[in-house]
């Protein structure tokens, strides 16, 4: 998390939580970090927020984190849009380049799912993403032959993180003048970063 408090959401708790839940849902993918006897390890994985303070994910059984995660405190990271910011985009260009970005750190205790929990997690994951790409004919686990999911799921392990800390960073030029922010947003949109430009306009007064 960035140390500058200017890069927090500034929203009331309920609105901030809704925004962060949306970020997890829209991105749908992130990283999980933990310390292991072999040293620090990171895994890349799809993420699903339950909406009630937990995060679900799964890892390959052979992943370096898998056998160490249950019972530990881990860190999950979701990265939103990001982009380089040129000094040329400010009203006064006597500044250094920087980077605007959106990210969310989630910390919490992790437990291993049972087989029913894992299937439920995969069903939720499939439903959310299939309806985005094929709302009229989404694929589902029902399309698998008998016993196929049970066979394939032996290669993965499901986990639930009980989130104890939400640490967002929305670095959107809040420490610059309104004129500078407008110039940066316009330049970001023109250079191929419309999502970040829109966040700058909608979240920063």
N, C-alpha and C positions, 0 to 999 in steps of 0.2 A: 504494500500500500504506500502511495506517495506521502511523504511527511507533511506536505503543505495542506493545511486544512481547507484551503480555498477549493481544492479539488474533490470535495465531498458533494453529495447531491443537494444538501440544504433543504430537502423535502421533509414534511412531517413523517413520522415513523411508518404509518400505514401506507402512505403514497410511495415512500422510498422502498418499502418491502415489495409492493406491487411492481415497481420498476425493475427491481433486481430479479424477481421471479420471471418477469417478461424477458429479461436478458438471458437467463438460463434457458428458457423455453425456445427463444428465437435462435440462439447460437447452438444449443443442443450438444456441444462437444467441449471438452476441456482436458485438463491434466490433473492428476492426483499425485501428490508428493508425500513421502514418508521416509523416516530413518529406518534402516534395516541393519542386521548384523554385518551385512556386506557393504554398508555405506549408504548414503542417501540415494534414493531411487525415485524415478518419475514414470508414470504410465499415462498414455493418451487414451481417452475413453469417451463414449457417449454418456451424457448426464441427463437425469430426469429429476426435477424437483417435485416432491409430493404435494407441495403447497401447505404443508403443516410442519415445516421445520426440518425436513429430512431430504437427503440427496441419495438417489439410487444410481448405481453404475455397475459395470461388470468388466472383468479382466480375463485375459487368456490364462488358463490354469498354469502355464509355464512361465508367465510373466514374473520378473524378479521381485515384484511387490506382493504377489498374490498370497504366498504362504506366510507373510509377515503382517498383513494388514489387520486382521481380526483382533479386536481388543486394543488397538493402538489409536493415538490421536494423529490424524492426517490433515493435509491441506489440499483443497481442491481449488483450481484456478480456471476461470472462464474469461477468455479474451474477447472483447467486442471490437468494433472498428478502430483502426489506428492509421495515422499518416504523418509524414514529415511536414513540418511547417517552416517555410522559408522566411528569413528576415524581410525579403522583398515584399511580402504581403502585408506588412504593418505600415501604418501611416508614417512612422519614423523608422527607417530601416537600420538605425544604429543599434542593432540587437544581434543576438546569436541565434542560430537555428534551434529548433526544439522539436518535440514530437507530441502530438495530441493523441489520446487513446482512452479507451474505456476498458476497465477490468474489474473483476470481482474475485476476492479471496474468501473461501469458506473453510472454516476450521471445525473439526469435530471428531468425536469418537466413532470408530467404525466397527460394525459387526458383520458377520457373514450371513447371507441369506440361506434359507433352506430351499429345496427344489421347487416348492410351490411359489415362494417369493420370487425366485429367479424367473420362473415362467411368467408370472404376473408383470415383472419388470420388462421383460422382452416384449410381451403383448402391448404394454403401454407405449414402449419405444416405437414399435412397428406402427401402431395405430396413429400416433402423433405425426410421424414423418410420411407415412403412406398417404394420409389424407391431404397432405400438402402437395404431393406430386401426382396423385391420381384419385381425386375425391370421388369420381364416379365409379371407379373400380379398384379400390385399395386392396393390396395383397394382405393376407393374414396368415397366422400360423395354421389355420384350418386347411390351408393349401398343401401342407406337408402330409406325406403318407404316414400311416400308423407307426408309431415308435421312432419316427425320424427325428423329432425334436429332442426326445430323451437321449437319443444317440449323439446328436450334435452338441447338446448342452453339456455333455461330459467334458468338453474342452474349455468351458468357461466357468467362472465363479462370480456370483452376484454379491454385492455389498450394499449396506445402507450406512450413510454417515448421518449421525444426529448432530445437526449444525449448532454449535455453541457460539460462533462468532461470524458475522457478516462484515467484510471489510471492502467496500467499494472504492474505486478511484475513477473519477470522470474528469480527466484533464482536458478541458475544453476552452482554454485561453481565458479562464475566469480572472487571472491576474493581469489581464491586459485591458485597455480601454474598450468601450463599446465600439468605437470606430475601428480599432484593430480587429476585434472579434468579427465584425461584419466583413472586413477585408479578407480575413483568413477563411471564413466560411465560404465566401464567394470563390476564392481561389481553390479551396479543397473541392468544391462541387465541380468546378471547371476542369480540375486535374484528375477526376475519377474517384472521388471519395464523397459521394452524395450522402451516404448514411451518417458519416461523421459530421458533415456540414449541417444536416437536419437536426442532429442532437445538440449541436452548438446553438442553433436558433431556438429550439424548443425548451431546453433545460437551463439556459443562461439568460438572465434578464437583459 
